[in-house]
Amino acid sequence: MSSKPPEGSHPDAGTAAALPVPTGATRAQVALGDRIYHGAVGGASCTGCHGSDAAGSPLGPPLRAHAWLWGDGSLEGIRKTISEGVAEPKQYRSPMPPMGGAQLSPEQVQAVAAYVWAISRH
């Protein structure tokens, strides 16, 4: 039995269609990134540290804010942070392993980056 939430059960379910899409990405990538972020695809779940609503927790920063601790908030900057992780966090007690410790394909990393970019501007 999986501990992952069923697809579409997280608090932001259904909002991916209303999110902005970054240049160089597609609406389908944003929707896939939403599912990956919330643990429905790829064995990843970003919610444990960043929260199901991306508002952050004591372990990881909010992703809806416009103040970026790593990078410039661009799609490429977000993708790089996800790919490489954060070994020495500036303000949070928990490092982020590359890809949040999950095994994600380059396409899945790009999708999560597109989703995080989108929610940071919603």
Salt bridges, closest charged atoms under 4 A:
GLU7 OE2 - ARG35 NE 3.15
ASP12 OD2 - ARG64 NH2 2.40
ASP34 OD1 - HIS10 NE2 2.96
ASP34 OD1 - HIS38 ND1 2.89
GLU76 OE2 - ARG79 NH2 2.51
GLU84 OE1 - LYS80 NZ 3.45
